[in-house]
Amino acid sequence: MNVNEVSKELANLFPLQEAEDFDNVGLLCGNPEREVSGILICHDALEIVVDEAISKNVNVIVAFHPIIFSGLKSITGKNYVEKAVLKAVENKIAIYAIHTSFDNDYFGVNFKICETLGLKNQKILMPKKSSLKQLQVYVPKEYSENLKEALFKAGAGNIGFYDECSFKISGDGTFRPIEGSNPFSGNLNERKNTSEDLISVIFESYKLSKILAVMKNSHPYEEVAHQIINLENENQYSGLGRFGEFENEIESGDFLNLVKEKFNLKIIKHSKTLNKKIKRVAVLGGSGASGISAAMKNNCDAYLTGDLKYHDFFSVEDKMLLCDIGHFESEQFIVQQLFEKLSQKFSTFAILKSVEDTNPVKYFF
């Protein structure tokens, strides 16, 4: 497989369109036509990780965070970003980043945090909005099943943990071919009555162009009568953060000790402990101040994230236990998660986990 083929497979696993608008995901550097000798998975594609890839003779780095983010106008090696990218390019190593496409994945970053804590009944904390569309298309009854099959193969009809979902209404349609038409059936300037099905399927917005192309290629009519509807439904299976519940509520102190144990922490920065027990907990890996209000809206007793500022702790107003466990610490399971997923997907070359410590934050005790 070459870099381009691997990139496409990665985009199928973690759709780039599901990433946040501010993000820079996908293939950041590298020759798409170069054959892949192996993949090294890391948290941050720093220069030491590029050195590791060179020493292990792998030429693709799959990183969680994008090393190239914004404002990069030249690559001369004047800072840690440029040094890493320059060395990768000089040594013919491609770098691919997944970041918030994995944050938004149902089984991604925040699923693992909840699983580690033992939370049940997990739900998305901040579901993605306006990411679903509905296709309604009219088709002759005898072509109805073939068209549905083609739409399903293109990714239409996927709802949560179900696929091939559709709805069909049968009825009578009319059309009249006029000058310039090349009708599938009927005669010029004569109204044609026909038995048709109205097929409805739901799909994610980023699949639109592919689904429309498949619809037109699989439809017998010259002019395909259809409509695309933007849905207001929240996508309950894609979005930032998660929340879930303990089977039995626990004291605040016991909760903090559980977090320290499960995440192998030496310290936790947190708000004032509450005079109530912890049952419902929200989490958001990385920088998660943006999820505080959503956690409170969902009546969570505690919220676990990283990179909180001084005034963030005032915002909970003693109604929720707010915990900052560190940016890297909240994302510490990602490399193993990716390793498991990519090991199943790629079997023709080595999949390796980086052993380099790329966490820039250290503690002195």
C-alpha positions in Angstrom: 0.0 0.0 0.0 1.1 3.5 -0.6 0.7 6.6 1.6 -2.4 7.7 -0.3 -4.1 4.4 0.2 -3.3 4.3 3.9 -4.6 7.9 4.2 -7.9 6.8 2.6 -8.3 3.9 5.0 -7.6 6.2 8.0 -10.1 8.7 6.7 -12.7 5.8 6.5 -11.9 4.9 10.1 -11.9 8.5 11.3 -13.7 10.7 8.8 -11.9 14.0 8.4 -15.3 15.8 8.0 -16.2 14.8 11.5 -13.3 16.9 12.9 -13.9 20.4 14.3 -13.7 23.3 11.8 -10.6 24.8 13.5 -8.6 21.5 13.2 -5.9 20.4 10.8 -6.4 16.7 10.3 -5.3 14.3 7.5 -2.1 13.9 5.7 0.1 16.9 6.8 3.3 16.1 4.8 4.7 13.3 2.7 4.6 11.8 -0.8 1.2 10.2 -1.3 2.7 7.8 -3.9 5.4 6.4 -1.7 5.1 2.8 -0.5 4.5 2.3 3.2 7.1 0.4 5.1 5.4 0.7 8.5 3.4 3.0 10.8 4.5 4.6 14.1 1.7 5.8 16.3 2.3 8.7 18.7 0.6 11.4 20.6 2.7 14.3 19.2 4.9 14.0 16.1 7.9 15.8 17.7 11.5 15.6 16.3 12.3 12.7 18.8 9.4 10.7 17.3 10.7 11.4 13.8 14.1 10.1 14.9 12.4 7.0 16.4 10.6 6.4 13.0 14.0 6.6 11.2 15.6 4.2 13.6 12.7 1.7 13.3 12.6 2.0 9.5 9.0 3.1 9.3 7.9 5.9 7.0 4.5 6.9 8.2 3.7 8.6 11.6 0.1 8.6 12.7 -0.2 11.3 15.4 -3.1 12.4 17.5 -2.2 16.1 17.6 -1.4 17.8 14.3 2.2 19.1 14.4 1.2 21.6 11.7 -1.7 23.7 13.0 -1.9 27.3 11.8 0.3 30.2 10.8 3.1 28.1 9.3 4.5 30.1 6.4 7.9 28.6 6.0 9.9 25.5 7.1 13.4 26.3 8.0 13.9 24.6 11.3 13.6 27.7 13.6 11.2 26.1 16.1 10.1 22.6 17.4 7.4 22.4 14.8 9.6 23.2 11.8 12.4 21.0 13.1 10.1 18.0 13.2 8.4 18.6 9.8 11.7 19.4 8.1 13.4 16.2 9.4 10.3 14.2 8.3 10.4 15.6 4.8 14.1 15.2 4.5 13.8 11.5 5.5 10.8 10.8 3.3 8.5 10.2 6.3 4.8 11.1 6.0 2.8 12.5 9.0 -0.9 12.0 9.4 -3.0 13.6 12.2 -6.4 12.5 13.4 -7.1 14.8 16.4 -10.8 15.9 16.8 -12.0 13.3 14.2 -11.1 10.8 17.0 -12.4 13.1 19.7 -15.8 13.1 18.0 -15.7 9.3 17.3 -18.3 7.4 19.4 -15.6 4.9 20.5 -12.9 7.5 20.6 -11.0 9.4 23.3 -13.9 10.1 25.7 -15.4 6.6 25.4 -12.2 5.2 26.8 -12.1 7.7 29.6 -15.6 6.7 30.7 -14.8 3.0 30.3 -11.7 3.4 32.5 -13.8 5.0 35.2 -16.4 2.3 34.9 -19.3 4.6 33.8 -22.4 3.1 32.5 -25.2 4.4 30.1 -22.7 6.6 28.2 -24.0 9.5 26.1 -22.4 12.2 24.0 -21.9 15.4 26.0 -22.0 17.9 23.1 -23.6 16.1 20.0 -22.6 17.5 16.6 -25.4 19.7 15.2 -26.7 19.9 11.6 -24.6 17.0 10.4 -27.4 14.9 9.1 -29.3 15.1 5.8 -32.2 13.1 4.4 -32.6 12.1 0.7 -36.0 11.5 -0.7 -36.0 10.1 -4.2 -38.7 8.8 -6.6 -38.0 5.6 -8.6 -40.0 3.1 -10.6 -41.1 0.2 -8.4 -39.1 -2.4 -10.3 -35.9 -0.4 -9.7 -36.6 0.4 -6.1 -34.5 -2.4 -4.5 -31.5 -1.9 -6.8 -31.4 1.8 -6.0 -31.7 1.1 -2.2 -28.8 -1.4 -2.4 -26.6 1.2 -4.2 -27.4 3.9 -1.7 -26.6 1.6 1.2 -23.2 0.7 -0.2 -22.5 4.4 -0.6 -23.1 4.9 3.2 -26.7 6.0 3.3 -29.0 4.7 5.9 -26.6 4.4 8.8 -28.2 5.5 12.1 -26.1 4.8 15.2 -25.5 1.0 15.4 -27.9 0.2 12.6 -27.3 0.4 8.9 -29.4 -0.2 5.7 -32.2 1.9 7.3 -34.8 3.3 4.9 -38.5 4.1 4.4 -40.6 3.5 1.3 -43.9 4.9 0.2 -45.6 3.6 -3.0 -47.7 5.8 -5.2 -48.6 6.9 -8.7 -46.5 9.5 -10.5 -46.8 11.4 -13.8 -44.5 13.1 -16.2 -44.6 14.3 -19.8 -41.5 14.2 -22.0 -41.1 17.4 -24.0 -38.8 18.5 -26.8 -35.1 17.8 -26.0 -35.8 14.9 -23.6 -34.7 11.3 -24.0 -37.2 9.5 -21.8 -36.7 6.1 -20.2 -40.3 5.3 -20.9 -43.3 7.1 -22.5 -43.7 9.1 -25.7 -42.9 12.7 -26.6 -45.6 15.2 -25.5 -47.7 12.5 -23.9 -48.4 12.3 -20.2 -47.1 9.1 -18.7 -48.6 7.5 -15.6 -46.3 5.3 -13.6 -46.1 3.3 -10.4 -43.2 4.7 -8.3 -41.7 4.3 -4.8 -40.5 7.2 -2.7 -37.4 6.1 -0.9 -36.1 8.0 2.1 -32.6 7.6 3.7 -30.6 9.5 6.2 -26.8 10.2 5.9 -24.0 12.3 7.3 -23.5 15.6 5.4 -20.0 14.8 4.2 -21.3 11.8 2.2 -23.6 14.0 0.1 -21.6 14.2 -3.2 -20.9 10.4 -3.2 -24.6 9.5 -2.5 -25.9 11.9 -5.2 -23.5 10.4 -7.7 -24.5 6.8 -6.8 -28.2 7.8 -6.9 -27.9 9.2 -10.5 -25.8 6.3 -11.8 -28.2 3.7 -10.4 -31.4 5.4 -11.5 -33.1 4.6 -14.8 -34.5 8.1 -15.4 -32.8 10.9 -17.3 -34.0 13.4 -14.7 -34.0 12.0 -11.2 -36.7 13.6 -9.0 -35.3 14.0 -5.5 -34.9 16.4 -2.7 -32.3 16.9 0.1 -33.5 17.9 3.5 -31.3 19.4 6.2 -32.2 17.8 9.5 -32.2 19.6 12.8 -31.7 16.3 14.6 -28.6 16.1 16.8 -26.3 13.3 15.9 -26.3 11.3 19.1 -23.4 9.2 18.0 -20.9 11.9 17.1 -19.6 14.9 19.2 -17.3 16.1 21.9 -17.2 14.7 25.4 -19.2 12.0 27.1 -21.1 11.5 30.3 -22.2 8.4 32.1 -23.1 7.1 35.6 -21.6 4.9 38.3 -23.7 1.9 39.2 -23.6 3.2 42.8 -23.0 6.8 43.9 -19.7 7.5 45.7 -18.3 10.1 48.0 -16.4 13.0 46.4 -13.1 12.0 48.1 -13.5 8.4 46.9 -14.2 9.7 43.4 -11.0 11.7 43.4 -9.0 8.7 44.7 -10.5 6.6 42.0 -9.5 9.1 39.3 -5.9 9.2 40.7 -5.7 5.4 40.6 -7.2 4.9 37.2 -5.2 7.6 35.5 -2.0 7.1 37.5 -2.0 10.7 38.7 0.1 12.3 41.4 -2.1 15.4 41.6 -5.6 16.5 40.6 -6.6 20.2 40.5 -10.2 20.5 41.4 -12.9 22.8 42.7 -14.3 22.6 46.3 -15.6 19.1 47.1 -19.4 18.9 47.4 -21.7 17.8 50.2 -23.3 15.4 47.9 -22.2 12.1 46.4 -21.0 11.5 42.8 -23.2 9.6 40.5 -23.2 11.2 37.0 -19.8 12.2 35.5 -18.9 14.0 32.3 -15.5 13.9 30.6 -13.7 15.6 27.8 -10.2 14.8 26.9 -7.7 17.6 26.2 -8.7 21.2 26.7 -12.3 21.0 28.0 -13.4 24.3 29.5 -16.0 24.5 26.6 -17.8 21.5 28.0 -18.5 22.9 31.5 -21.9 24.3 30.7 -23.0 21.2 28.9 -21.9 19.0 31.9 -24.0 21.2 34.2 -26.9 21.2 31.8 -26.9 17.4 31.9 -27.0 17.5 35.7 -23.5 15.9 36.1 -22.1 15.7 39.6 -18.5 15.9 38.4 -16.6 16.9 35.2 -13.2 15.6 34.3 -11.0 17.4 31.7 -7.7 19.3 31.3 -6.3 22.8 30.8 -8.8 24.7 33.0 -8.1 28.3 34.0 -8.5 29.9 37.4 -11.9 31.5 36.6 -13.3 28.3 35.2 -13.5 26.9 38.7 -15.8 29.8 39.7 -18.3 29.0 36.9 -19.6 25.8 38.5 -20.8 27.8 41.6 -20.4 24.8 43.9 -23.0 22.8 41.9 -20.5 20.4 40.3 -17.1 19.0 41.1 -14.7 20.3 38.5 -11.5 18.3 38.0 -8.4 19.2 35.9 -6.3 16.1 35.5 -4.0 17.5 32.8 -4.2 17.6 29.0 -1.9 14.7 28.2 -3.1 12.7 31.2 -6.7 12.8 29.9 -5.5 11.6 26.5 -3.1 9.0 27.7 -5.0 6.0 26.3 -5.1 7.2 22.7 -1.9 5.6 21.4 -3.0 2.2 22.6 -6.5 2.7 21.2 -5.1 3.6 17.8 -2.7 0.7 17.9 -5.5 -1.7 18.4 -7.6 -0.2 15.6 -4.8 0.1 13.1 -3.4 -3.4 13.9 -6.8 -4.8 12.9 -6.9 -2.7 9.7 -3.4 -3.1 8.3 -1.7 -6.5 8.2 0.9 -6.1 5.5 3.4 -3.9 7.4 4.4 -3.2 10.9 2.2 -1.1 13.3 4.3 0.3 16.2 3.7 2.4 19.3 6.1 5.2 20.0 8.0 4.8 23.2 9.0 8.5 23.4 7.7 10.7 26.2 6.2 13.7 24.4 4.3 15.2 27.4 5.9 18.7 27.9 4.4 19.1 31.4 6.5 17.7 34.3 5.9 17.8 38.1 8.4 18.2 40.9 7.6 16.8 44.4 
